[in-house]
């Protein structure tokens, strides 16, 4: 096994949405994408008071990619025009394949808005290759108890969302064989994570400071790795928590306009026209925030 080297560590930049604390490591000034990983928003951590409106993500459309939402603190209600609905709590994950088109909402549940509480979520966008952009939409909501927590290395825990690790399989069946996990490392812990040849690595440090690829990566930084190797070795210099994944790149043009990610401008125009024509299905009353 050969360790990949760290090309760069990219700081997340602040881009609040109303009163929602938001940091965005991807895309950023130094990195446009980590194909097929397109976008990451880090919301919070923050505490909402009782009687708040909660999260602001009312009904909106998507086409051509997948959203993967990690609920680190608090709870998140999901509803979409494909008939999928769930409330996922801290430690859980929502994985939505927008495919040919969905309208969805991601809102704070009524009890959270009433009582308030701590909130922190991450949302990652994963591109779909051209042959899957118009696939049938689907959704998987997974609670923390259903995500394998695998002891790995020297004190680390890999929370396996999708793909295979140490003889176990994550609960989400990824259309494009994406490996995705959350990794917890107490101070001094070390873990060797898979980074198969020809696959791009997604690496974001949510909390703590780690050494990876021979370099230091601090909290709120995205690590960009070279292709030279088949593992990523991570050592925590303080308690740390990170997202870690890898996937085959699409190696295709990316044309993104707001909530749509396609390969050409013509396909974007088609997506807008189809949404305006109601072809993503009418948003049900329950979607209204």
C-alpha positions in Angstrom: 0.0 0.0 0.0 1.2 3.5 -0.9 0.0 6.7 0.9 -1.3 9.5 -1.3 0.2 12.9 -0.8 -1.8 16.0 0.1 -1.7 18.6 -2.8 -3.5 21.4 -0.9 -5.7 22.2 2.1 -8.5 24.6 1.1 -10.2 26.7 3.8 -14.0 26.9 3.9 -15.3 30.4 3.4 -18.1 32.1 5.2 -21.4 32.5 3.3 -24.3 32.8 5.7 -27.9 32.2 4.6 -30.0 34.6 6.6 -29.3 33.7 10.2 -27.9 30.3 9.3 -24.2 30.1 9.9 -22.8 28.6 6.7 -19.3 27.8 5.5 -18.5 26.4 2.1 -15.3 24.5 1.3 -16.4 23.4 -2.1 -16.3 25.0 -4.6 -13.8 27.5 -3.4 -11.2 29.9 -4.8 -8.6 27.1 -5.1 -10.7 24.1 -6.1 -13.7 24.0 -8.5 -14.7 20.4 -7.8 -13.3 17.0 -6.7 -15.0 15.1 -9.5 -17.7 13.8 -8.9 -18.0 15.8 -5.6 -19.3 19.2 -6.6 -20.4 21.2 -3.5 -20.4 21.1 0.3 -22.2 23.4 2.7 -21.4 23.3 6.4 -24.3 24.8 8.4 -23.7 25.6 12.0 -22.9 24.6 14.7 -25.3 27.0 16.3 -28.1 27.0 18.8 -31.6 27.9 17.8 -33.9 29.5 20.4 -37.4 28.3 21.2 -40.0 29.6 18.8 -37.6 30.0 15.8 -38.4 29.3 12.2 -35.6 26.7 12.0 -33.8 25.9 8.8 -34.8 27.9 5.7 -34.7 25.2 3.0 -38.3 25.2 1.8 -39.5 23.6 -1.5 -37.0 23.8 -4.3 -36.1 21.6 -7.4 -33.1 19.6 -8.3 -32.0 17.6 -11.4 -28.9 15.7 -12.5 -27.1 14.9 -9.2 -27.5 13.6 -5.7 -27.7 15.4 -2.3 -26.1 13.7 0.7 -27.0 15.4 4.0 -25.3 14.6 7.3 -27.1 15.6 10.4 -24.5 16.1 13.1 -26.7 17.9 15.7 -30.5 18.4 15.8 -33.0 16.9 13.5 -34.0 17.4 9.8 -37.3 16.7 8.1 -37.3 15.7 4.5 -40.2 15.7 2.1 -40.3 15.4 -1.7 -42.6 15.0 -4.7 -41.5 11.4 -5.1 -43.5 10.7 -2.0 -40.5 10.3 0.3 -40.8 11.6 3.8 -38.7 11.2 7.0 -37.3 12.9 10.0 -33.6 12.0 10.6 -31.9 12.8 13.9 -28.3 13.5 15.0 -25.8 11.0 13.5 -28.0 10.1 10.6 -27.9 10.7 6.9 -30.3 11.6 4.1 -29.3 10.5 0.6 -31.5 11.8 -2.3 -31.0 11.0 -5.9 -32.6 13.9 -7.8 -32.1 12.2 -11.1 -34.7 13.3 -13.7 -36.1 15.9 -11.2 -37.7 16.3 -7.8 -39.0 19.2 -5.7 -37.9 18.7 -2.0 -37.8 20.5 1.3 -35.4 20.1 4.2 -36.9 21.8 7.2 -36.6 21.7 11.0 -39.3 19.5 12.6 -42.1 21.2 14.4 -40.8 20.2 17.9 -37.3 21.6 17.1 -38.9 24.9 16.0 -41.0 25.0 19.2 -38.3 23.9 21.7 -35.1 25.1 19.9 -31.7 23.3 20.3 -28.3 22.7 18.8 -28.0 22.3 15.0 -25.2 21.3 12.7 -25.6 19.7 9.2 -23.4 19.1 6.2 -24.8 18.9 2.6 -22.7 17.3 -0.1 -23.6 17.3 -3.8 -22.5 14.3 -5.8 -22.6 14.5 -9.6 -24.2 11.8 -11.7 -22.7 10.7 -15.0 -24.6 11.6 -18.2 -26.2 8.2 -18.5 -27.8 8.5 -15.0 -28.8 12.2 -15.0 -32.3 11.3 -16.0 -32.6 8.2 -13.7 -35.7 7.7 -11.6 -35.4 9.8 -8.4 -35.0 7.9 -5.1 -34.3 8.6 -1.4 -32.8 6.8 1.6 -33.0 8.2 5.1 -30.8 6.4 7.6 -30.7 6.9 11.4 -27.4 6.8 13.3 -28.2 3.3 14.8 -28.4 1.9 11.3 -24.9 3.1 10.2 -22.2 0.6 11.1 -19.6 2.1 13.5 -16.4 0.2 12.7 -13.4 0.2 14.9 -10.4 1.0 12.7 -6.7 1.6 13.2 -5.5 2.9 16.5 -8.7 4.2 18.2 -10.6 5.6 15.2 -14.2 4.8 14.3 -15.4 4.7 10.7 -19.2 5.3 10.4 -19.8 3.6 7.1 -22.6 5.3 5.0 -22.0 3.6 1.6 -19.5 1.2 0.2 -17.5 -1.6 1.9 -15.0 -1.4 4.7 -13.5 -4.1 6.9 -16.0 -6.7 5.8 -19.1 -4.5 6.3 -21.3 -2.7 3.9 -22.9 0.7 4.4 -26.8 1.0 4.4 -26.9 3.3 1.3 -26.7 1.5 -2.1 -24.9 4.1 -4.2 -25.8 4.2 -7.9 -22.2 5.0 -8.8 -20.4 3.0 -6.1 -19.5 6.0 -4.0 -17.7 5.2 -0.8 -18.8 7.6 1.9 -18.1 7.7 5.7 -17.8 9.8 8.8 -14.6 9.2 10.7 -14.1 10.0 14.5 -10.6 10.1 15.9 -9.7 10.8 19.5 -6.4 12.6 20.0 -3.5 10.4 19.0 -5.6 8.0 17.0 -4.4 6.8 13.5 -6.3 5.2 10.7 -5.5 4.0 7.2 -8.4 4.6 4.8 -8.8 3.2 1.3 -8.1 5.3 -1.7 -8.3 3.0 -4.7 -6.5 3.7 -7.9 -8.3 6.0 -10.4 -10.8 7.3 -7.8 -10.9 10.8 -6.4 -10.8 11.3 -2.6 -13.2 13.5 -0.7 -11.8 14.7 2.6 -13.2 17.5 4.9 -12.2 18.1 8.5 -15.3 19.2 10.5 -13.5 19.4 13.9 -10.0 19.0 15.2 -6.6 18.9 13.5 -5.2 15.9 11.7 -2.1 15.0 9.7 -2.9 13.4 6.3 -0.8 12.9 3.3 2.2 14.1 5.2 0.7 17.5 6.0 -1.4 19.2 8.6 -5.1 19.8 7.9 -7.0 21.9 10.3 -10.8 22.1 11.0 -12.9 23.7 8.3 -10.5 22.7 5.6 -10.9 20.5 2.5 -8.0 18.2 1.8 -7.1 17.8 -1.9 -5.1 14.6 -2.6 -2.9 13.6 -5.5 -3.5 10.3 -7.4 -0.2 8.7 -6.3 -1.2 5.9 -3.9 -4.0 3.7 -2.7 -4.4 4.8 0.9 -4.8 7.9 3.0 -3.3 7.8 6.4 -4.8 10.1 9.1 -3.5 10.9 12.5 -5.3 13.1 15.0 -3.3 15.7 16.9 -6.5 16.5 18.8 -10.0 15.0 18.9 -11.2 15.1 15.3 -14.2 14.4 13.1 -14.1 14.3 9.3 -16.0 13.3 6.1 -14.1 10.8 4.0 -15.1 9.3 0.7 -13.9 8.3 -2.7 -15.5 7.8 -6.1 -14.8 7.3 -9.8 -14.7 10.7 -11.6 -17.2 11.3 -14.3 -14.6 13.1 -16.5 -17.5 15.0 -18.2 -18.4 18.6 -18.7 -20.3 20.2 -15.7 -22.8 22.9 -16.4 -24.5 24.1 -13.1 -27.2 26.6 -12.8 -28.7 27.0 -9.4 -30.3 23.7 -8.4 -29.6 21.9 -11.8 -26.4 20.2 -12.8 -26.2 18.9 -16.3 -23.6 18.5 -19.1 -24.7 21.2 -21.5 -26.5 24.6 -21.5 -29.3 23.1 -23.6 -29.9 20.5 -20.9 -30.1 23.3 -18.3 -32.7 25.1 -20.4 -34.6 21.8 -20.7 -34.5 21.4 -16.9 -35.8 24.9 -16.3 -38.6 24.4 -18.8 -39.6 21.0 -17.4 -39.7 22.4 -13.9 -41.8 25.4 -14.9 -44.1 23.0 -16.8 -44.7 21.0 -13.6 -42.9 17.9 -14.9 -41.1 17.5 -11.5 -44.6 16.9 -10.1 -46.5 19.4 -8.1 -45.2 20.0 -4.6 -47.7 18.7 -2.1 -49.1 20.8 0.6 -46.9 19.1 3.2 -43.8 20.6 1.4 -44.8 24.2 2.4 -42.6 25.5 5.2 
